[in-house]
């Protein structure tokens, strides 16, 4: 994990991470994103069963600094959400790659992961920011 970017995940240019397990993707925001936002006070997530379009806006993250849109790095059907964020949105700040995950999506097309960044590409993106 160089620069706080875990290996084994894929990343979007909008600072979301994706962990693949077969055709189901777990999605959250990166450590870089949570650090940029500051203390997170609310996360609006899609509902289970919702259909998501890759790179579409699907909710918001509110912090003490700003309200930011969440863009889904992968499309498909939402099969799970992190209910724990309702009572503890700050878990995104404490553990963005673990307890702070957002939702799970069953991908309609696993090939869409080809549009995402490798850990090395993501490290380069944030180094240039």
C-alpha positions as CSV (number, residue, x, y, z in Angstrom):
1,X,0.0,0.0,0.0
2,X,2.0,2.9,-1.3
3,X,0.7,6.4,-0.5
4,X,-2.3,4.8,1.3
5,X,-3.5,3.2,-2.0
6,X,-4.3,-0.5,-1.4
7,X,-3.3,-3.0,-4.0
8,X,-6.0,-5.4,-5.2
9,X,-8.6,-2.7,-5.8
10,X,-9.6,-0.6,-8.8
11,X,-10.1,3.1,-8.7
12,X,-12.1,5.9,-10.5
13,X,-10.9,9.4,-11.4
14,X,-13.6,10.6,-9.0
15,X,-11.8,8.9,-6.1
16,X,-14.0,5.9,-5.6
17,X,-12.6,2.4,-5.1
18,X,-13.9,-1.0,-6.3
19,X,-13.3,-4.4,-4.8
20,X,-14.4,-7.2,-7.1
21,X,-15.7,-10.5,-5.8
22,X,-16.9,-12.5,-8.9
23,X,-19.4,-10.2,-10.6
24,X,-20.2,-8.2,-7.4
25,X,-18.3,-5.0,-6.7
26,X,-18.1,-3.3,-3.3
27,X,-17.7,0.4,-3.6
28,X,-16.4,3.2,-1.4
29,X,-14.5,6.4,-1.5
30,X,-10.7,6.5,-1.2
31,X,-8.6,7.7,1.7
32,X,-7.6,10.7,-0.5
33,X,-11.3,11.6,-1.0
34,X,-12.2,11.3,2.7
35,X,-9.1,13.4,3.7
36,X,-10.1,16.1,1.1
37,X,-13.7,16.2,2.4
38,X,-12.9,16.4,6.1
39,X,-15.2,15.1,8.8
40,X,-18.1,13.3,7.1
41,X,-21.5,13.9,8.7
42,X,-23.9,12.2,6.2
43,X,-23.8,9.7,3.3
44,X,-26.8,9.3,1.0
45,X,-26.7,5.8,-0.6
46,X,-28.7,4.3,-3.5
47,X,-31.5,1.8,-2.5
48,X,-31.1,-1.9,-2.8
49,X,-32.6,-3.0,-6.1
50,X,-31.7,0.3,-7.8
51,X,-30.2,0.1,-11.3
52,X,-27.0,2.2,-11.6
53,X,-25.3,3.5,-14.8
54,X,-21.5,3.5,-14.8
55,X,-20.1,6.9,-13.8
56,X,-23.6,8.2,-13.0
57,X,-24.3,10.3,-9.9
58,X,-26.0,8.1,-7.3
59,X,-25.9,10.0,-4.0
60,X,-24.0,12.5,-1.9
61,X,-21.5,12.7,0.8
62,X,-21.8,15.6,3.2
63,X,-18.9,16.8,5.3
64,X,-18.3,19.8,7.5
65,X,-16.6,21.4,4.4
66,X,-18.9,20.6,1.5
67,X,-21.6,18.4,-0.1
68,X,-20.1,16.2,-2.9
69,X,-21.8,14.0,-5.4
70,X,-20.9,10.3,-5.4
71,X,-20.4,8.9,-8.9
72,X,-20.6,5.1,-9.3
73,X,-17.5,3.6,-10.9
74,X,-19.5,0.6,-12.0
75,X,-23.1,0.0,-13.2
76,X,-25.5,-2.7,-12.4
77,X,-28.0,-3.6,-9.6
78,X,-27.5,-2.5,-6.0
79,X,-27.5,-5.7,-4.0
80,X,-26.4,-4.3,-0.6
81,X,-25.8,-1.0,1.2
82,X,-23.7,-0.2,4.3
83,X,-26.5,0.5,6.9
84,X,-23.9,1.3,9.5
85,X,-23.2,4.7,7.7
86,X,-26.6,6.0,8.8
87,X,-25.6,6.0,12.5
88,X,-21.8,6.4,12.0
89,X,-20.9,8.3,8.8
90,X,-17.5,9.1,10.3
91,X,-16.5,5.4,9.8
92,X,-15.7,6.6,6.2
93,X,-13.0,8.9,7.7
94,X,-11.7,6.2,10.1
95,X,-11.7,3.2,7.7
96,X,-12.5,4.1,4.1
97,X,-11.4,0.7,2.7
98,X,-13.1,-1.3,5.5
99,X,-16.0,-0.3,7.7
100,X,-16.6,2.8,5.6
101,X,-17.6,1.0,2.4
102,X,-20.8,2.4,0.7
103,X,-22.7,-0.3,-1.4
104,X,-22.4,-3.5,-3.4
105,X,-23.4,-3.8,-7.1
106,X,-24.0,-6.9,-9.2
107,X,-22.4,-5.9,-12.5
108,X,-24.3,-6.2,-15.7
109,X,-21.0,-6.3,-17.6
110,X,-17.7,-7.2,-15.8
111,X,-15.9,-5.6,-18.8
112,X,-16.7,-2.1,-17.5
113,X,-13.9,-2.6,-14.9
114,X,-11.5,-2.0,-17.8
115,X,-12.5,1.7,-17.6
116,X,-11.1,1.9,-14.1
117,X,-7.6,2.7,-12.9
118,X,-5.0,0.3,-11.4
119,X,-3.5,1.2,-7.9
120,X,-0.4,2.6,-9.8
121,X,-2.5,4.7,-12.1
122,X,-4.5,6.1,-9.2
123,X,-1.3,6.9,-7.3
124,X,-0.1,8.9,-10.3
125,X,-3.5,10.7,-10.5
126,X,-3.4,11.9,-6.9
127,X,0.3,12.7,-7.1
128,X,-0.6,15.1,-9.9
129,X,-3.5,16.8,-8.0
